[in-house]
Amino acid sequence: MYTLTTILITLCTIFFTVLAAPLRLDRATTESLEKRITHTGEGTWFEVGTGACGYTDTDSDPIVAISAEIYDTGGNCNQWIHITNTDNGQSAYGKTRDECESCGSGSLDMSPGLFEELSTLDTGEIPISWHFMSEDWSP
């Protein structure tokens, strides 16, 4: 009886040790987790055209240009972003279609139509927070 109890305790200990062990994440998993981060920075607007993702858009389309640091090789092209103007609480969704060379890592450049959902164009620059939506999400 003592031997059986010892074996069961040992097996349970091993089982729970394995469950508690950290997992090594691959690059895809790490990138997926990165998309859940809320970024903060400045929001500005620009006149759109053909963006770094290779699509031609208009000023009325909800277009976002992300920083070169985050754009990297274009892996976020066509991914939706939820953006909030932290001054007035207004929020909107924009689609990643371009790269912003002059933007800081947390800043976004937006089409005039998208920017106007958050503030007036006369404002020029607004404080924002934003995050990527899941890849299969669409408004």
C-alpha positions, 0 to 999 in steps of 0.5 A: 500500500505504501509503495502504491501511494508513493508511486501515485504521489510521484506521478502526480508531482511529475504531471503538475511539474510538466504542466507548470513548465514554460513553453518556448513560443515560435515566431508566429505565436510571438507575432500574434501576441504582439498584435494584442499590445495597445500602442500609444503615440501621435495620430496625423493625416496624409493624402493617400494614393498607392501605399507600401502594401501595393494598393491604391486608395482614396482619401475617404477610405479608412487607411492607416500607415504604420511606422517603418519599425512595425511595418517591417516587411509588410506582414500587417498589410490589410489588417484592421486597427482600432484607434482611439483619440485619447483626448476626446474618446472618439474611436474608429477602425482603419486598415493597414495599407501603408508605411510611415517612414517619419512615424515613431513606433507608436504613431500612425498616419491616417487618411483624411476620412479616417482622421475626421472620425477622430478629430478635425483635420485642422487639429493636425495631430492627436494623441492616440492609443491603438491595437491590431484586430485579429487577422480575420476581423473586419468591421 
